[in-house]
Every structure is written in structure tokens, then in C-alpha cells.
Amino acid sequence: MIYLYLAAAIVAEVIATSALAKTDGFTNLWPSLLSVAGYTVAFFLLSLVTRTMPVGIVYAVWSGAGIVLVAMAGWLLFGQKLDLAAIIGLAMIVAGVLIINLLSKSVTH
């Protein structure tokens, strides 16, 4: 269940960050509300996850997955380009998240 909360927190953060790009300094109502709601949900769920997982590991997984997914959202939704260096960097982030989850003894399974 804890990984479901973490996954939902990541999705909420990706939605909030993607909407943030359309807030125009929080002058556009609906994207602004979506951003605030998404971050609220994300932080609430993260608070539940940190009850049983170390905060450093939670943050590494949340931020790493969020970075990759927001970059993908920027590419798919906003036509933002990713060059080879960006793709390699994102692949390294994915590798780091996988190493933490599959090999680290710090993560409770």
C-alpha cells in the first residue's frame, strides 16, 4: 500500500508541475487551482509514506521519478525538446531510482 501512496504522490506532483507551466504567475485560475491541489495531495501522501520509509529514500524516489515524468510531459504536452545529454541524464536518474528500490537495504519491502 505504501508504494501505491508513493506512486499517487508522484502522479499528483507531475500533474501539479505540468499545470504550473500554464498558471502564468498564478493569474490563470484553473491551472493555478490544479497546481495547488496537486501539490497538496502530493505532500499529504508523502507524509503518509514517510511514516514507514526513510525520508531521504522517499524524496529521492519521488523527485527522481517526478523529474523524468515532468520531462516526458513537457515533451508530449508542450513540445519541449530533449537533446541527447538530457535523455542520458534522465536515464541515469531512472537507473538511480531503480538501484535504490531494487538493491538498497534502506527501503522497506
Order of alpha helices (4+ residues) and beta strands (2+ residues): alpha-alpha-alpha-alpha
